Amino acid sequence: MFLHLGNGVRLHKKHLVGIFDLDNCSKERDTLDFLRAAEGRGRIVSTGGGLPKAMVVSYEAEKDTVWLTGISARTLHRRAMGGK
């Protein structure tokens, strides 16, 4: 199964680590440090579509990737859990 992240970007659910609301988590120092490190490694990918609302973290082939998406974390979570 895949999780649609917006603008045609899909992520296989088996690689999903977590879905995070950017409004809530971006204020924490640990999160900011994580994002800076991911950016330094070139591991942040924007799905486009304006301001990001959520951050999705995936892990595949021994690499973590941070996906920034304009879709809310709540909607992504519902999709990941199989709801509409």
C-alpha positions as CSV (number, residue, x, y, z in Angstrom):
1,M,0.0,0.0,0.0
2,F,1.1,3.5,-0.7
3,L,0.5,6.8,1.0
4,H,-0.2,9.8,-1.2
5,L,1.8,12.9,0.0
6,G,0.5,15.4,-2.6
7,N,1.4,16.4,-6.2
8,G,1.6,12.8,-7.4
9,V,4.2,11.8,-4.7
10,R,3.6,8.4,-3.2
11,L,5.4,6.6,-0.4
12,H,5.2,2.9,0.3
13,K,3.8,2.5,3.8
14,K,6.4,0.0,4.8
15,H,9.0,2.8,4.7
16,L,6.9,5.2,6.8
17,V,8.5,6.1,10.1
18,G,6.2,8.9,11.2
19,I,3.8,11.7,10.4
20,F,4.2,15.0,12.2
21,D,2.2,18.2,12.4
22,L,4.7,21.0,11.6
23,D,2.8,23.6,13.7
24,N,3.2,21.5,16.8
25,C,6.6,19.9,16.3
26,S,8.7,22.6,14.7
27,K,8.9,24.5,17.9
28,E,10.9,21.8,19.6
29,R,14.7,22.1,19.6
30,D,15.2,18.4,18.9
31,T,13.0,18.6,15.8
32,L,14.8,21.7,14.5
33,D,18.1,19.9,15.0
34,F,16.8,16.9,13.2
35,L,15.6,19.0,10.3
36,R,18.9,20.9,10.1
37,A,20.8,17.6,10.0
38,A,18.5,16.2,7.3
39,E,18.9,19.4,5.2
40,G,22.7,19.2,5.6
41,R,22.5,15.6,4.1
42,G,20.2,16.7,1.3
43,R,17.4,14.5,2.7
44,I,14.5,17.0,2.7
45,V,12.1,16.7,-0.2
46,S,9.2,19.1,-0.7
47,T,6.1,17.8,-2.4
48,G,5.2,21.4,-3.4
49,G,1.8,23.0,-3.1
50,G,2.6,26.0,-0.9
51,L,3.4,26.1,2.8
52,P,4.0,22.7,4.3
53,K,1.6,21.5,7.0
54,A,3.1,18.2,7.8
55,M,6.4,16.4,7.9
56,V,6.6,12.7,6.9
57,V,9.7,10.7,7.8
58,S,10.6,7.6,5.8
59,Y,13.4,5.1,6.0
60,E,14.5,3.1,2.9
61,A,17.8,1.6,1.8
62,E,19.5,2.8,5.0
63,K,18.5,6.4,4.3
64,D,16.1,8.6,6.1
65,T,14.1,11.1,4.1
66,V,11.9,14.0,5.3
67,W,9.0,14.8,3.1
68,L,7.3,18.2,3.5
69,T,3.7,18.3,2.3
70,G,0.8,20.7,2.2
71,I,-1.6,18.0,3.3
72,S,-2.4,18.0,7.0
73,A,-0.9,15.4,9.4
74,R,-4.5,14.4,10.4
75,T,-5.4,13.7,6.8
76,L,-2.2,11.8,6.2
77,H,-2.7,9.7,9.3
78,R,-6.2,8.8,8.3
79,R,-5.0,7.8,4.9
80,A,-2.2,5.7,6.4
81,M,-4.6,3.9,8.7
82,G,-6.8,3.0,5.7
83,G,-9.6,5.6,6.2
84,K,-10.9,8.0,3.6
